[in-house]
Amino acid sequence: MNETIQNEARRAALGALFAPFALPGAPGASILVRRHGQAQPLAALAWGLADLASGAAVTPSTNFRLASVSKQFTATAVLLLAQRGDLALSDTLPAFFPDFPAYGRTITLHHLLCHTAGLPDYETLIPPNTRTPLTDEDVLTLVQGQAAGYFAPGAAFRYSNSGYALLALVVERVAGRPFAAFLAQNIFQPLGMAQTVAFVRGRSRVAQRAIGYHPTARGFVRRDQSVTSAVLGDGGIYASTADLARWDEALASDQLLNPAYRAMAMRPQAWVEDGRLAYGYGWFIEQVDGRPCHWHFGSTTGFRTAVERYPTAGLTCIVLLNRDEPDGQEMLAHTLARQAASLYLADRA
């Protein structure tokens, strides 16, 4: 098939796939599909509204809260410090948090990065009626107040937002500057991600910001923040598909991490499901139709996000949504990203 006709057919298929996000007066979606090494994306499309009150439309430059897609940036920050010799992934929690209780004294940065530390989930420890948003330091206080973890470090995989909040604090302590500033100076600015920010109220702003919404029987209601929204290490970054394209290109080059450290992030470090699904450092890893796929999704109040990378095919698909969905659909953006990527992978079997 003629390439122009094929691309038109793919864009039409994407339009049909994302039709629910193009309805009048509804929150929207932004998608980017790109080939590694190519400046121009195969598709950079947007639908719906970024802000229902103002009527501002979603564009490829609209910034969404990434939720857990942020974890790949936290992991990279730690790996940058390791690459520079400022820390070792075998360092244990007391090296950074001397008052950490006995159950955490053998937890290493490696355990935190691949979710095998067994730390208690901080969300279950938040006191009732909490109104002030928690910070990463608050997460440390909560987990340090516990007498035991879920299991011995390294004994199992259990996805942990607590671990990534602690990793952000490790970066702060080693680098001697706020986590948000370290990300800006060492990742966002060098890559030209001019609008990407780890948002700290009162210190930063999010340009062209998408507001988060929740569907109800009466329509969409604003549901943009929660008491966990200020925790940075596990999910506090805002970015657009346009900026994430720059991030994606860095993942396939030596712009930030050398090949050895990039390989660590993308190599199975712990099995989620034996032989099928693994976790590296900030990435899930599995085989999809015979190809390696590195991916992560984000799910938080008002937002669903996903990055899906096929390194051997040189293809990445990024999907950002400014609406959450009913229980059971936390991975909606991930599902959409995989379906969209399949349109471009069919000719590379």
N, C-alpha and C positions, 0 to 999 in steps of 0.2 A: 504493500500500500504506500502511496505517496506520503512522504513525511509530513507535509503540511496538512493533508487530509487526516492523517493519523492523529496529529496534535489537536486538530479541531474536534475530532471524535472523542478524544480523551477529555478535553475541556467540557464538552457537552455532557459526558458521563459524570464529571465532577460536579457540574451544575445540578444534575439530577440527584446525586448522592447528598449534596448539601442543600437541597431545596427547602427543608424545614427551617433553615437558618436565613432564608431570604424572604420570609413572610413579612408583610407590612407590620411595623411596630414591634418587631421581635428582636431580641439580642442575636448577635451574629457569630460569624466564624471567619478565620483567616487561615489560608492554607498556602504552603510553599512546597513545591517539588523541584529538586535540583539534581544535576549531575555533578559529582565531585570534580573540581578543576575548571568548571565552566562559570564564567561571571554572570551570565544571564540565566535565570531560572527557567525550567520547563513550564512551570505554572506558578503564578503569584496572584491568587484570587481572594476576594473578600466579599462577604454578604452581611446584610443585616445592620443593626445599630450597636454602636459602642456605648451610647448613653441614651436611654429612652427619654429622659427629661429634656435634653437639648436637641435630640434628633441627629446627633453626630453619627456618621456612618463608620463602620469598620473599614479600615484600609490595611494594606500590607505594613504600614508604619504604626498601626495601633498597638499599644503596649498592654499586654495581659499579665495578670499575676500567674507565674509559671507553676506555682505549687511545687510538687516534688520533682519536676523537671529541673528545679534549682539544684538538686543534689549533685548533678554532674559538675556544676561550677564549684560547689563546696569541695568535692573530691579533687578537682583539678587544683584548687588553691593549696590543699594539703600536699599533693604530689609535686607542685612547684617548689614548696619549701623543702621537701625531701630531695628533689633534684639538686637544689642549691646546697644541700648538706646542713640545713638548719634544724632538721629533725629526722628521725628514722621511723619507719612504719612499725617497727618493733617496740617503740617507746610505749610505756604503760601510763595509765591515767594519773598516778601520783606524780609523774614528772611535770604535769601541768596543773593538777588539782591536788595539792598535798593533803587536803582534808578528806579526800574521797574515802568512803568506808571500805572495810576489808573485802567485801565481795567484788570490788572493782579494781583491786590492786594488780591483778594479772590481765586485765583488759588492755589490749594494745590498740593503736590507731588502725592497724589492719582489721581487727575485729569490728571496730566502729564503721569502717568504710564498706565492709561487705555484710553488715547486719548479722554478725555472729557473736556480738558482745553479751546478749542476754539482758540488756538494760531494761528496767521497767518503762512502760509506755507513759510518757509524761501526761498525755491527754487524760488518762484514767486517774491521775493524781491531783488534777486541778480542783481546788476547794469549791464547793457549791456556792452559787451566787457571785462568782468572780466576774467582775465587770471590766477591770483594767487589763488590756492585752498583755500577755506574757512576753518576756524577752528570752533570749538564749540563756542569760544568767539565771533567770527564774527556773528554767528547765534544769540547770545544774543543781540549784537548791532543792528542787523536788526529788531528783533521783538520788542526791546525796543523803536525803532524809530517809531512804529506804534501807532495810537491813540485808536484803538479798536481791539478786537478779533472778531471771526466769530459769537460767541454766548456767553451767560452767562455761566460761569464754571458749568459743570455738566448737562447742558441742553440738550446735544446731544453727539453723537459719531462722531468724524472726525479724521481719522488716521493722526498722526502728527509726522513727523521727527523733527520738531522744538522742541517739548516737550522732546524728548529723547536726543537731544543735550544739552538742559538745565539740564536734569537729570545728565549727565556726569559732568557738571560744579558744580552741587550740591555736588556730590561725592568728587570732588576736594576740594571744600571749606570746607566741613566737615572733610574730612580725612587729609587735609593739605599736599596733595601730588598729582602729576599728575594722571589723570584718568587711563592712561595706566599702570602706576606703581601700582596703587591700584588693578587693575584687575590681574596683574601678581602676586602680593604678596598674594592676598586674595582668588583668584579663580584658576588661571592657574597653579601656582606652587604647591599649596596643592593637586590638583587633578592629578598632573603628566602630565599636558598638556604642554609638554616641548617646542613644536614648535609653540604654539598658541600665537598670539601677536596682541595687538591693535597698528597698525602701525603708527608711527610718523616719517616722513622723517628726516633723520639726527640723530635720536636717536635710532632707532631700524632697524632690518632687518627681512625679511621673508625668511626662509630657504625653499628649495624645492618649490618654488613659482610658481603657475599657472599664466600665462599671460592671460588677457581677450581679446576676439575677437568678431567681428561682421560679420555676413554673408552678402556678396554682390553678385551681378551677376558675378563678376570676382573672387569670392572666399572669403576666410576669411581675414579680415584686422584687424590689432592690434587696439583695442579700450579699453585700460586698465584703464584709469583714466579720471576724469572730475573735474570740479571746486568744486564739493561737496565731492570728494573722501577722503579728509582729515578730515572731520567731524567724530568724533569717536563714540559719543553716539548713533547715529542712524544707523551706519553701517560700522564701520571702523576696524572690527576684521578679521584677517586671521586665518584659522584653517583647519585641515584635517579631513576626516572621522574617522581616527584612534584616534585622540585627542577628537573628539566629542563623541566617544563612552565612554570615561572617564567622560565627562560632563553629558552624558545621565544617567550613573549609579549614579552620584551624585544627580540627580533629583529624584531618587527613594530611597534616603537614607538621613541620617542626617549629611553627610559630611560637608555641608555648612550651610544650613538653617534647623531650627527645623521644626517639622511637621506643626505647626501653620502658620509659614511664607511660607512654601512650599504650603500649602493649599490656602493661599491668592493669590499666583501667578497663580494657576491653577483653581481658582474659578471665575465664571462670575462676572466681576466688572462693565461691561457696555454691552448693547446689540447693536450689529452691525445690525442684522436683528432680530426683535422681535421673540423670541421663537425658533430660528433656530441657529443663529451664535452669539457668545459672544466674549468679549475680557477680559482677566485677567490682569496680569501684565507681559507683554512681550510674551503673548501667545494668539492665537485664540483658541476658545473652541466650539466644536459642537459634535453632535451625528452622527456617520457614521455607517450605517447598525446596529443600535441599541447599538453601543459601544461609550463611551466617547472618543474623540480624541482631543489632544492638539497639535497644529501645528503652524508653522510660515514659511513664505517664504521670500526670499530676491531677489531683482531685481535691478541691477545697471549696469552701463557701463561695458560690457564684462563678466558679471557673472549672473547666476541664481542658487539659493540655496533653500533648504527646509529641515526641520526636522518635522517628523510626528510621534507622540507618542500615543500609545493605552495602557493606564495604566492598565486597567482591564484585558487585554490580555497579558500584560507584553512584548509588542513588540514595537520597534522603527525602523523607516526607515529614513536614511539620504541620501540626494542626492545633489551633488555639481557639477556644470557645469561651464566651463570657456568659455562660449559664451553667448551672449545675442541673442535675437530673434526679429523678427518684432513686431510692436505694436500689442497688443492683446494677446501676448504670454508671458507676464511678469511672469505668474505663471507656466511656463513649468516644472520647477523642482518639484514644489508641485504636479502637475498632475502625474508626473512620480513616485514620492514617494508614492502617494496613490495607484497607480496601482501596484507597486512593493509590498507594504505592503499587498495588498489583496491576493497575492499568498500565504502568510504565515498565513493569518487569516482564510482562508477557512476551516481549520480543527479545528477552535476554535469558531465555531458559537454558 
